[in-house]
């Protein structure tokens, strides 16, 4: 089963996370299929960059969101496209 979850990078006491699509059984920082975003909790305010189109693609193809990624997606929704007048 595929999961969309966080993979930890960065130095000690300075975490930086990538939002990745990965097999559920793989290790936290194992080989992922695709990087679909970044999350930096150290910066003030925390920086979140998500590729909402790719997250939607993977969820339609059966990938599950982890609790943390689900919360990040809810707090940072995709920008609404403005209709052209």
MOPAC internal coordinates of N, CA, C and O (Angstrom, degrees):
PM7 1SCF
backbone

  N    0.0000 0     0.00 0     0.00 0    0    0    0
  C    1.4427 1     0.00 0     0.00 0    1    0    0
  C    1.5328 1   108.46 1     0.00 0    2    1    0
  O    1.2310 1   121.34 1   -38.90 1    3    2    1
  N    1.3169 1   115.04 1   141.10 1    3    2    1
  C    1.4588 1   120.68 1   179.12 1    5    3    2
  C    1.5192 1   110.91 1   -89.22 1    6    5    3
  O    1.2310 1   121.03 1   -36.39 1    7    6    5
  N    1.3351 1   115.63 1   143.61 1    7    6    5
  C    1.4608 1   122.25 1   177.29 1    9    7    6
  C    1.5250 1   108.63 1  -128.26 1   10    9    7
  O    1.2310 1   121.02 1   -32.48 1   11   10    9
  N    1.3133 1   115.66 1   147.52 1   11   10    9
  C    1.4600 1   121.24 1   169.44 1   13   11   10
  C    1.5137 1   104.80 1  -108.05 1   14   13   11
  O    1.2310 1   120.57 1   -67.87 1   15   14   13
  N    1.3383 1   116.51 1   112.13 1   15   14   13
  C    1.4554 1   121.19 1  -173.94 1   17   15   14
  C    1.5224 1   110.45 1  -146.48 1   18   17   15
  O    1.2310 1   120.74 1    -0.72 1   19   18   17
  N    1.3376 1   116.20 1   179.28 1   19   18   17
  C    1.4552 1   121.63 1  -177.35 1   21   19   18
  C    1.5245 1   111.09 1   -91.56 1   22   21   19
  O    1.2310 1   120.80 1   -38.81 1   23   22   21
  N    1.3375 1   116.08 1   141.19 1   23   22   21
  C    1.4592 1   122.86 1   171.70 1   25   23   22
  C    1.5275 1   106.67 1  -118.11 1   26   25   23
  O    1.2310 1   120.17 1   -52.08 1   27   26   25
  N    1.3253 1   117.28 1   127.92 1   27   26   25
  C    1.4595 1   121.26 1  -173.31 1   29   27   26
  C    1.5236 1   111.35 1   -85.18 1   30   29   27
  O    1.2310 1   121.03 1   -46.74 1   31   30   29
  N    1.3307 1   115.63 1   133.26 1   31   30   29
  C    1.4512 1   123.34 1   174.06 1   33   31   30
  C    1.5186 1   107.15 1  -134.12 1   34   33   31
  O    1.2310 1   119.94 1     3.62 1   35   34   33
  N    1.3074 1   117.72 1  -176.38 1   35   34   33
  C    1.4575 1   121.00 1   179.29 1   37   35   34
  C    1.5127 1   111.51 1    96.06 1   38   37   35
  O    1.2310 1   121.17 1    -0.18 1   39   38   37
  N    1.3313 1   115.38 1   179.82 1   39   38   37
  C    1.4577 1   121.83 1  -177.57 1   41   39   38
  C    1.5260 1   110.69 1   -88.62 1   42   41   39
  O    1.2310 1   121.43 1    -5.38 1   43   42   41
  N    1.3235 1   114.88 1   174.62 1   43   42   41
  C    1.4535 1   120.76 1   176.89 1   45   43   42
  C    1.5274 1   109.42 1   -62.25 1   46   45   43
  O    1.2310 1   120.34 1   -45.87 1   47   46   45
  N    1.3173 1   116.95 1   134.13 1   47   46   45
  C    1.4692 1   124.82 1  -178.43 1   49   47   46
  C    1.5253 1   113.79 1    66.93 1   50   49   47
  O    1.2310 1   119.50 1  -174.15 1   51   50   49
  N    1.3375 1   118.55 1     5.85 1   51   50   49
  C    1.4696 1   122.76 1   177.76 1   53   51   50
  C    1.5196 1   109.11 1  -134.70 1   54   53   51
  O    1.2310 1   120.44 1  -109.77 1   55   54   53
  N    1.3312 1   116.77 1    70.23 1   55   54   53
  C    1.4641 1   119.30 1  -174.97 1   57   55   54
  C    1.5249 1   112.67 1   -71.25 1   58   57   55
  O    1.2310 1   121.56 1   -30.75 1   59   58   57
  N    1.3086 1   114.62 1   149.25 1   59   58   57
  C    1.4565 1   124.58 1   174.31 1   61   59   58
  C    1.5132 1   104.76 1  -141.75 1   62   61   59
  O    1.2310 1   119.91 1   -48.13 1   63   62   61
  N    1.3124 1   117.77 1   131.87 1   63   62   61
  C    1.4567 1   120.60 1  -174.19 1   65   63   62
  C    1.5207 1   111.42 1  -117.17 1   66   65   63
  O    1.2310 1   121.16 1   -35.13 1   67   66   65
  N    1.3077 1   115.39 1   144.87 1   67   66   65
  C    1.4653 1   122.16 1   168.99 1   69   67   66
  C    1.5169 1   107.15 1  -106.56 1   70   69   67
  O    1.2310 1   120.81 1   -40.67 1   71   70   69
  N    1.3199 1   116.06 1   139.33 1   71   70   69
  C    1.4626 1   120.98 1   174.07 1   73   71   70
  C    1.5200 1   105.60 1   -90.63 1   74   73   71
  O    1.2310 1   120.47 1   -63.88 1   75   74   73
  N    1.3315 1   116.70 1   116.12 1   75   74   73
  C    1.4648 1   120.97 1  -171.66 1   77   75   74
  C    1.5239 1   111.51 1  -125.35 1   78   77   75
  O    1.2310 1   121.40 1   -24.98 1   79   78   77
  N    1.3228 1   114.93 1   155.02 1   79   78   77
  C    1.4666 1   122.61 1   170.36 1   81   79   78
  C    1.5230 1   105.51 1   -99.10 1   82   81   79
  O    1.2310 1   120.81 1   -56.72 1   83   82   81
  N    1.3417 1   116.06 1   123.28 1   83   82   81
  C    1.4577 1   120.45 1  -172.39 1   85   83   82
  C    1.5307 1   109.32 1  -149.57 1   86   85   83
  O    1.2310 1   120.64 1   -24.52 1   87   86   85
  N    1.3203 1   116.39 1   155.48 1   87   86   85
  C    1.4695 1   120.42 1   173.42 1   89   87   86
  C    1.5256 1   108.81 1   -65.39 1   90   89   87
  O    1.2310 1   120.10 1   -40.19 1   91   90   89
  N    1.3041 1   117.42 1   139.81 1   91   90   89
  C    1.4632 1   121.96 1  -174.92 1   93   91   90
  C    1.5233 1   112.70 1   -59.98 1   94   93   91
  O    1.2310 1   119.90 1   145.95 1   95   94   93
  N    1.3220 1   117.79 1   -34.05 1   95   94   93
  C    1.4597 1   121.62 1  -175.39 1   97   95   94
  C    1.5228 1   113.28 1   -79.22 1   98   97   95
  O    1.2310 1   119.59 1   166.64 1   99   98   97
  N    1.3059 1   118.40 1   -13.36 1   99   98   97
  C    1.4676 1   120.96 1  -177.67 1  101   99   98
  C    1.5236 1   111.85 1   -72.11 1  102  101   99
  O    1.2310 1   120.99 1   -19.83 1  103  102  101
  N    1.3303 1   115.72 1   160.17 1  103  102  101
  C    1.4628 1   122.14 1   177.90 1  105  103  102
  C    1.5298 1   110.30 1   -65.58 1  106  105  103
  O    1.2310 1   120.61 1   -19.62 1  107  106  105
  N    1.3216 1   116.44 1   160.38 1  107  106  105
  C    1.4684 1   121.86 1  -175.62 1  109  107  106
  C    1.5259 1   112.08 1   -52.95 1  110  109  107
  O    1.2310 1   120.11 1   135.19 1  111  110  109
  N    1.3383 1   117.39 1   -44.81 1  111  110  109
  C    1.4605 1   120.85 1  -178.83 1  113  111  110
  C    1.5213 1   111.56 1  -106.14 1  114  113  111
  O    1.2310 1   120.27 1  -153.82 1  115  114  113
  N    1.3318 1   117.09 1    26.18 1  115  114  113
  C    1.4613 1   120.92 1   179.92 1  117  115  114
  C    1.5180 1   111.66 1   -71.28 1  118  117  115
  O    1.2310 1   121.67 1     0.68 1  119  118  117
  N    1.3209 1   114.40 1  -179.32 1  119  118  117
  C    1.4716 1   120.56 1  -178.36 1  121  119  118
  C    1.5194 1   109.74 1   -66.62 1  122  121  119
  O    1.2310 1   121.29 1   -53.41 1  123  122  121
  N    1.3222 1   115.14 1   126.59 1  123  122  121
  C    1.4644 1   120.21 1  -178.00 1  125  123  122
  C    1.5185 1   110.20 1  -105.18 1  126  125  123
  O    1.2310 1   121.22 1   -16.92 1  127  126  125
  N    1.3229 1   115.27 1   163.08 1  127  126  125
  C    1.4611 1   120.69 1   178.18 1  129  127  126
  C    1.5265 1   111.17 1   -80.74 1  130  129  127
  O    1.2310 1   120.70 1   139.94 1  131  130  129
  N    1.3402 1   116.27 1   -40.06 1  131  130  129
  C    1.4640 1   120.17 1  -177.26 1  133  131  130
  C    1.5249 1   109.28 1  -159.42 1  134  133  131
  O    1.2310 1   120.93 1   -35.59 1  135  134  133
  N    1.3307 1   115.83 1   144.41 1  135  134  133
  C    1.4618 1   121.86 1   172.57 1  137  135  134
  C    1.5220 1   106.83 1   -93.55 1  138  137  135
  O    1.2310 1   120.59 1   -59.03 1  139  138  137
  N    1.3438 1   116.47 1   120.97 1  139  138  137
  C    1.4696 1   120.39 1  -176.25 1  141  139  138
  C    1.5213 1   112.72 1  -113.13 1  142  141  139
  O    1.2310 1   120.22 1  -169.32 1  143  142  141
  N    1.3372 1   117.18 1    10.68 1  143  142  141
  C    1.4558 1   118.94 1   177.50 1  145  143  142
  C    1.5149 1   112.55 1   169.45 1  146  145  143
  O    1.2310 1   121.28 1    -3.72 1  147  146  145
  N    1.3383 1   115.16 1   176.28 1  147  146  145
  C    1.4583 1   123.18 1   178.78 1  149  147  146
  C    1.5211 1   108.59 1  -136.30 1  150  149  147
  O    1.2310 1   121.10 1   -28.14 1  151  150  149
  N    1.3413 1   115.50 1   151.86 1  151  150  149
  C    1.4618 1   121.35 1   177.94 1  153  151  150
  C    1.5212 1   108.15 1  -143.65 1  154  153  151
  O    1.2310 1   120.69 1   -57.68 1  155  154  153
  N    1.3435 1   116.28 1   122.32 1  155  154  153
  C    1.4532 1   121.78 1   178.89 1  157  155  154
  C    1.5258 1   108.90 1  -119.76 1  158  157  155
  O    1.2310 1   119.68 1   -82.03 1  159  158  157
  N    1.3407 1   118.21 1    97.97 1  159  158  157
  C    1.4636 1   120.78 1  -177.56 1  161  159  158
  C    1.5246 1   113.57 1   -77.61 1  162  161  159
  O    1.2310 1   119.67 1   166.70 1  163  162  161
  N    1.3347 1   118.23 1   -13.30 1  163  162  161
  C    1.4624 1   121.94 1  -176.16 1  165  163  162
  C    1.5207 1   111.26 1   -75.61 1  166  165  163
  O    1.2310 1   119.82 1   142.84 1  167  166  165
  N    1.3234 1   117.94 1   -37.16 1  167  166  165
  C    1.4610 1   120.85 1  -178.20 1  169  167  166
  C    1.5246 1   110.05 1   -66.93 1  170  169  167
  O    1.2310 1   120.83 1   -22.48 1  171  170  169
  N    1.3146 1   116.01 1   157.52 1  171  170  169
  C    1.4612 1   120.62 1  -177.84 1  173  171  170
  C    1.5176 1   108.96 1  -121.83 1  174  173  171
  O    1.2310 1   118.26 1   -71.36 1  175  174  173
  N    1.3214 1   120.93 1   108.64 1  175  174  173
  C    1.4625 1   127.58 1    -0.22 1  177  175  174
  C    1.5324 1   111.27 1   -77.51 1  178  177  175
  O    1.2310 1   120.85 1   -15.10 1  179  178  177
  N    1.3079 1   115.97 1   164.90 1  179  178  177
  C    1.4652 1   120.96 1  -178.62 1  181  179  178
  C    1.5277 1   110.10 1   -59.85 1  182  181  179
  O    1.2310 1   120.88 1   -42.31 1  183  182  181
  N    1.3291 1   115.93 1   137.69 1  183  182  181
  C    1.4656 1   121.57 1  -179.67 1  185  183  182
  C    1.5214 1   109.56 1   -95.05 1  186  185  183
  O    1.2310 1   121.21 1   -48.87 1  187  186  185
  N    1.3222 1   115.28 1   131.13 1  187  186  185
  C    1.4645 1   121.04 1   178.12 1  189  187  186
  C    1.5240 1   107.54 1  -131.43 1  190  189  187
  O    1.2310 1   120.48 1   -55.60 1  191  190  189
  N    1.3185 1   116.68 1   124.40 1  191  190  189
  C    1.4607 1   122.55 1   176.41 1  193  191  190
  C    1.5221 1   106.91 1  -126.21 1  194  193  191
  O    1.2310 1   120.49 1   -65.00 1  195  194  193
  N    1.3248 1   116.68 1   115.00 1  195  194  193
  C    1.4625 1   121.59 1  -178.47 1  197  195  194
  C    1.5223 1   110.27 1  -123.27 1  198  197  195
  O    1.2310 1   120.84 1   -39.73 1  199  198  197
  N    1.3291 1   116.00 1   140.27 1  199  198  197
  C    1.4619 1   121.68 1   172.79 1  201  199  198
  C    1.5292 1   106.83 1   -93.89 1  202  201  199
  O    1.2310 1   120.87 1   -91.23 1  203  202  201
  N    1.3290 1   115.95 1    88.77 1  203  202  201
  C    1.4594 1   121.42 1  -173.16 1  205  203  202
  C    1.5250 1   112.37 1   -61.78 1  206  205  203
  O    1.2310 1   119.86 1   145.85 1  207  206  205
  N    1.3281 1   117.88 1   -34.15 1  207  206  205
  C    1.4636 1   119.54 1   179.65 1  209  207  206
  C    1.5279 1   111.19 1   -65.53 1  210  209  207
  O    1.2310 1   120.16 1   140.65 1  211  210  209
  N    1.3346 1   117.29 1   -39.35 1  211  210  209
  C    1.4651 1   120.53 1   179.63 1  213  211  210
  C    1.5349 1   111.46 1   -73.26 1  214  213  211
  O    1.2310 1   120.33 1   143.82 1  215  214  213
  N    1.3385 1   116.98 1   -36.18 1  215  214  213
  C    1.4669 1   120.06 1   176.84 1  217  215  214
  C    1.5202 1   109.68 1   -63.44 1  218  217  215
  O    1.2310 1   120.34 1   137.98 1  219  218  217
  N    1.3302 1   116.96 1   -42.02 1  219  218  217
  C    1.4634 1   121.52 1   177.70 1  221  219  218
  C    1.5257 1   110.62 1   -63.63 1  222  221  219
  O    1.2310 1   120.23 1   138.58 1  223  222  221
  N    1.3334 1   117.16 1   -41.42 1  223  222  221
  C    1.4623 1   121.64 1   178.29 1  225  223  222
  C    1.5290 1   110.79 1   -58.78 1  226  225  223
  O    1.2310 1   120.51 1   131.56 1  227  226  225
  N    1.3443 1   116.64 1   -48.44 1  227  226  225
  C    1.4640 1   119.70 1  -176.83 1  229  227  226
  C    1.5219 1   111.95 1   -70.06 1  230  229  227
  O    1.2310 1   119.51 1   144.34 1  231  230  229
  N    1.3215 1   118.54 1   -35.66 1  231  230  229
  C    1.4636 1   119.41 1   178.30 1  233  231  230
  C    1.5276 1   110.98 1   -68.24 1  234  233  231
  O    1.2310 1   120.16 1   145.17 1  235  234  233
  N    1.3364 1   117.29 1   -34.83 1  235  234  233
  C    1.4675 1   119.49 1   175.78 1  237  235  234
  C    1.5193 1   111.43 1   -67.32 1  238  237  235
  O    1.2310 1   120.33 1   154.50 1  239  238  237
  N    1.3400 1   116.98 1   -25.50 1  239  238  237
  C    1.4551 1   121.44 1   178.78 1  241  239  238
  C    1.5282 1   112.51 1   -93.97 1  242  241  239
  O    1.2310 1   120.12 1  -164.76 1  243  242  241
  N    1.3333 1   117.38 1    15.24 1  243  242  241
  C    1.4546 1   120.52 1   170.84 1  245  243  242
  C    1.5129 1   116.88 1   102.73 1  246  245  243
  O    1.2310 1   119.01 1  -177.94 1  247  246  245
  N    1.3207 1   119.49 1     2.06 1  247  246  245
  C    1.4613 1   120.54 1   179.39 1  249  247  246
  C    1.5292 1   110.20 1   -76.07 1  250  249  247
  O    1.2310 1   120.82 1   -37.40 1  251  250  249
  N    1.3280 1   116.04 1   142.60 1  251  250  249
  C    1.4558 1   122.50 1   179.11 1  253  251  250
  C    1.5320 1   108.41 1  -100.99 1  254  253  251
  O    1.2310 1   120.15 1   -35.03 1  255  254  253
  N    1.3356 1   117.32 1   144.97 1  255  254  253
  C    1.4581 1   121.68 1   175.52 1  257  255  254
  C    1.5253 1   109.43 1   -90.05 1  258  257  255
  O    1.2310 1   120.43 1   -41.18 1  259  258  257
  N    1.3289 1   116.79 1   138.82 1  259  258  257
  C    1.4636 1   119.24 1   172.33 1  261  259  258
  C    1.5254 1   108.02 1   -72.50 1  262  261  259
  O    1.2310 1   120.39 1   -14.47 1  263  262  261
  N    1.3322 1   116.86 1   165.53 1  263  262  261
  C    1.4679 1   120.84 1  -178.34 1  265  263  262
  C    1.5269 1   110.85 1   -60.16 1  266  265  263
  O    1.2310 1   120.00 1   137.43 1  267  266  265
  N    1.3304 1   117.60 1   -42.57 1  267  266  265
  C    1.4664 1   121.07 1  -178.40 1  269  267  266
  C    1.5170 1   111.21 1   -66.88 1  270  269  267
  O    1.2310 1   120.08 1   136.24 1  271  270  269
  N    1.3152 1   117.46 1   -43.76 1  271  270  269
  C    1.4633 1   120.68 1   179.75 1  273  271  270
  C    1.5261 1   110.14 1   -66.57 1  274  273  271
  O    1.2310 1   120.33 1   141.92 1  275  274  273
  N    1.3206 1   116.98 1   -38.08 1  275  274  273
  C    1.4642 1   120.66 1   177.55 1  277  275  274
  C    1.5308 1   110.23 1   -59.94 1  278  277  275
  O    1.2310 1   120.67 1   137.43 1  279  278  277
  N    1.3302 1   116.33 1   -42.57 1  279  278  277
  C    1.4665 1   120.81 1   178.35 1  281  279  278
  C    1.5352 1   111.24 1   -65.86 1  282  281  279
  O    1.2310 1   119.95 1   139.61 1  283  282  281
  N    1.3331 1   117.69 1   -40.39 1  283  282  281
  C    1.4681 1   120.98 1   178.04 1  285  283  282
  C    1.5264 1   111.27 1   -63.50 1  286  285  283
  O    1.2310 1   120.15 1   139.21 1  287  286  285
  N    1.3258 1   117.31 1   -40.79 1  287  286  285
  C    1.4659 1   121.32 1   179.89 1  289  287  286
  C    1.5235 1   110.48 1   -66.32 1  290  289  287
  O    1.2310 1   120.35 1   139.88 1  291  290  289
  N    1.3272 1   116.94 1   -40.12 1  291  290  289
  C    1.4678 1   120.18 1   179.44 1  293  291  290
  C    1.5276 1   111.88 1   -66.84 1  294  293  291
  O    1.2310 1   120.02 1   141.76 1  295  294  293
  N    1.3252 1   117.58 1   -38.24 1  295  294  293
  C    1.4674 1   121.05 1  -179.50 1  297  295  294
  C    1.5212 1   113.13 1   -77.80 1  298  297  295
  O    1.2310 1   120.23 1   159.53 1  299  298  297
  N    1.3413 1   117.17 1   -20.47 1  299  298  297
  C    1.4646 1   122.23 1  -178.38 1  301  299  298
  C    1.5264 1   109.08 1  -127.38 1  302  301  299
  O    1.2310 1   119.88 1  -106.49 1  303  302  301
  N    1.3256 1   117.83 1    73.51 1  303  302  301
  C    1.4656 1   119.89 1  -177.35 1  305  303  302
  C    1.5259 1   111.97 1   -68.66 1  306  305  303
  O    1.2310 1   121.77 1   -18.03 1  307  306  305
  N    1.3248 1   114.22 1   161.97 1  307  306  305
  C    1.4602 1   120.10 1   178.84 1  309  307  306
  C    1.5333 1   109.45 1   -66.54 1  310  309  307
  O    1.2310 1   120.17 1   -37.93 1  311  310  309
  N    1.3314 1   117.27 1   142.07 1  311  310  309
  C    1.4670 1   119.30 1   177.33 1  313  311  310
  C    1.5320 1   110.63 1   -63.65 1  314  313  311
  O    1.2310 1   121.39 1   -39.34 1  315  314  313
  N    1.3188 1   114.94 1   140.66 1  315  314  313
  C    1.4671 1   120.56 1  -178.96 1  317  315  314
  C    1.5196 1   108.54 1   -82.24 1  318  317  315
  O    1.2310 1   120.87 1   -49.28 1  319  318  317
  N    1.3159 1   115.94 1   130.72 1  319  318  317
  C    1.4646 1   120.92 1   179.55 1  321  319  318
  C    1.5370 1   109.02 1   -71.58 1  322  321  319
  O    1.2310 1   120.56 1   -48.44 1  323  322  321
  N    1.3154 1   116.53 1   131.56 1  323  322  321
  C    1.4511 1   122.00 1   178.40 1  325  323  322
  C    1.5255 1   109.84 1   -83.33 1  326  325  323
  O    1.2310 1   119.38 1   -50.06 1  327  326  325
  N    1.3447 1   118.79 1   129.94 1  327  326  325
  C    1.4535 1   119.18 1   178.50 1  329  327  326
  C    1.5305 1   110.90 1   -68.58 1  330  329  327
  O    1.2310 1   121.13 1   -36.12 1  331  330  329
  N    1.3158 1   115.44 1   143.88 1  331  330  329
  C    1.4652 1   121.14 1  -179.28 1  333  331  330
  C    1.5280 1   107.73 1   -82.82 1  334  333  331
  O    1.2310 1   120.59 1   -52.60 1  335  334  333
  N    1.3163 1   116.47 1   127.40 1  335  334  333
  C    1.4684 1   120.75 1  -177.19 1  337  335  334
  C    1.5047 1   111.60 1   -87.36 1  338  337  335
  O    1.2310 1   120.10 1   180.00 1  339  338  337

